[in-house]
Amino acid sequence: MFISVIIPVYNVEEYIEECLNSVLSQTLTNIEIIIVNDGTKDNSMEKVLKYDDDRIVILNKENGGLSSARNEGLKIAKGKYIYFIDSDDFLLNNKCLEEMYKIAEKDFSDIIVGNGYKYYSKDNMKELYRDKNLFKRSVMNSKDFLIKFINSDSMQIPVYYNMYRTDFLKQNNLFFKEGRIHEDQEFITKAFLLSNNISIYPKSFYAYRQREGSIMSGTKKDLSVQHTIMNCFELEEYYNENIDDTELRKVLLNKLVSQMLYSFSNAEYQNIDKSYKRFLLRNSYNLKNKMKIISFILFKNYYYKIYKKYKI
């Protein structure tokens, strides 16, 4: 089995067929498709059950959230590589899994990094930013990848832009933290830190659907911020305890500052504790972030207005 494709399903009856069709139409056929029914309450599974394809494996469980569903799929996966896809999204390129698999085998990769689009409609897609000088066919080690991609603002957090070697994930006990929004943040950073070879697949193949009711466009903004804060504090501790390389550690801590500040600004979060300010100040290692943090601390609401207007 070449690849295990893990698809958590929860209340996506409008989108599941487009997602599943995009996987079933892949030119790489030696795959298993693990559908994790996370206690869906709509007709999603009725639509899945209409498919007659012995590559589809269905795992039913009580609702536990996206992290729990991904973990359960990962535990039973038989493929040499793992690919995660969210059930309201889909693949734009029917050769992408085959092409990523061939790169992984050639390079002996732990992670293969691709890219995607924010998908609003067929006529409205926005490609996610990657520095074109970096995002080309290559093999990189962990430190080079993280420093170059973070410093160029080319680091994308979601797990579904990448493919992962199964043994690498399981040997390093890389599972998703359950009960946490933004579960990708911790998972992806630790995965890149622990990896050896990272291969670049220089194509945008993934359609990340933008829809009302998603975490950051709905009513869960405050909870989303709180979970981002928890992630950032936990990762700060992890970096300080596990990374000896000063340059790499500073780059990663500086990235946490950007992520926390983005979360505050996107939600116009008001409950800024002193400990959050101290976190931002102690982990700002470049002039750009220092200026942002000082402006934010002194003129928070004005900063939010500027952010909203210019998306700084």
BELQUI-V569792 format. One record per run of one state. SS is the DSSP state (a for helix, b for strand, c for the rest). FROM is the first residue (numbers start at 1). TO is the last residue. If there is no record, write none. Layout:
# BELQUI-V569792
SS FROM TO
SS FROM TO
This chain:
# BELQUI-V569792
c 1 2
b 3 9
c 10 15
a 16 24
c 25 30
b 31 38
c 39 43
a 44 48
c 49 55
b 56 61
c 62 65
a 66 76
c 77 80
b 81 84
c 85 89
b 90 91
c 92 95
a 96 107
c 108 110
b 111 121
c 122 123
b 124 127
c 128 137
b 138 140
c 141 141
a 142 151
c 152 158
a 159 161
b 162 165
a 166 171
c 172 182
a 183 194
c 195 197
b 198 209
c 210 220
a 221 242
c 243 245
a 246 267
c 268 273
a 274 282
c 283 286
a 287 298
c 299 299
a 300 310
c 311 312
